[in-house]
Amino acid sequence: MSFAIYLTGVAIFLGGLVYGAILLNVPHQWIFVGAIILLGLSIITGVKVTRQKDPTS
């Protein structure tokens, strides 16, 4: 799986969560904080998942 595909999925997922939080009238600062935290965790996870193994020689 490529990193770009992974981040596209994360962006769609995060957009849905933000939209749902807006519909639930969650304060905007908490939506922003949650989105930044989830984005950071997603990038860390995406790098770990899509990293190529070093060839053993």
One Martini backbone bead per residue (centre of mass of N, CA, C, O) as a GRO file, in nm:
protein
   57
    1MET     BB    1   0.097   0.036   0.022
    2SER     BB    2   0.062   0.362  -0.019
    3PHE     BB    3   0.090   0.666   0.128
    4ALA     BB    4  -0.123   0.821  -0.041
    5ILE     BB    5  -0.358   0.628   0.004
    6TYR     BB    6  -0.358   0.643   0.308
    7LEU     BB    7  -0.406   0.956   0.329
    8THR     BB    8  -0.674   0.959   0.179
    9GLY     BB    9  -0.829   0.787   0.384
   10VAL     BB   10  -0.777   0.971   0.626
   11ALA     BB   11  -0.914   1.226   0.510
   12ILE     BB   12  -1.196   1.104   0.485
   13PHE     BB   13  -1.228   1.019   0.780
   14LEU     BB   14  -1.175   1.299   0.907
   15GLY     BB   15  -1.403   1.446   0.761
   16GLY     BB   16  -1.632   1.280   0.889
   17LEU     BB   17  -1.570   1.351   1.184
   18VAL     BB   18  -1.594   1.657   1.159
   19TYR     BB   19  -1.883   1.666   1.053
   20GLY     BB   20  -2.010   1.520   1.296
   21ALA     BB   21  -1.916   1.727   1.510
   22ILE     BB   22  -2.070   1.965   1.391
   23LEU     BB   23  -2.356   1.834   1.415
   24LEU     BB   24  -2.299   1.807   1.745
   25ASN     BB   25  -2.179   2.082   1.853
   26VAL     BB   26  -1.882   2.099   1.868
   27PRO     BB   27  -1.631   2.266   1.954
   28HIS     BB   28  -1.391   2.393   1.747
   29GLN     BB   29  -1.134   2.349   1.919
   30TRP     BB   30  -1.182   2.035   1.952
   31ILE     BB   31  -1.178   1.963   1.658
   32PHE     BB   32  -0.893   2.063   1.601
   33VAL     BB   33  -0.741   1.891   1.808
   34GLY     BB   34  -0.839   1.612   1.706
   35ALA     BB   35  -0.736   1.640   1.414
   36ILE     BB   36  -0.434   1.674   1.479
   37ILE     BB   37  -0.395   1.412   1.633
   38LEU     BB   38  -0.496   1.216   1.410
   39LEU     BB   39  -0.296   1.306   1.194
   40GLY     BB   40  -0.037   1.233   1.343
   41LEU     BB   41  -0.101   0.932   1.390
   42SER     BB   42  -0.139   0.863   1.089
   43ILE     BB   43   0.145   0.927   0.993
   44ILE     BB   44   0.295   0.733   1.174
   45THR     BB   45   0.143   0.478   1.077
   46GLY     BB   46   0.197   0.508   0.770
   47VAL     BB   47   0.502   0.483   0.784
   48LYS     BB   48   0.505   0.203   0.917
   49VAL     BB   49   0.332   0.046   0.701
   50THR     BB   50   0.489   0.165   0.421
   51ARG     BB   51   0.755   0.061   0.482
   52GLN     BB   52   1.048  -0.042   0.368
   53LYS     BB   53   1.246  -0.295   0.367
   54ASP     BB   54   1.554  -0.378   0.430
   55PRO     BB   55   1.803  -0.514   0.274
   56THR     BB   56   1.966  -0.812   0.317
   57SER     BB   57   2.345  -0.854   0.299
   0.00000   0.00000   0.00000
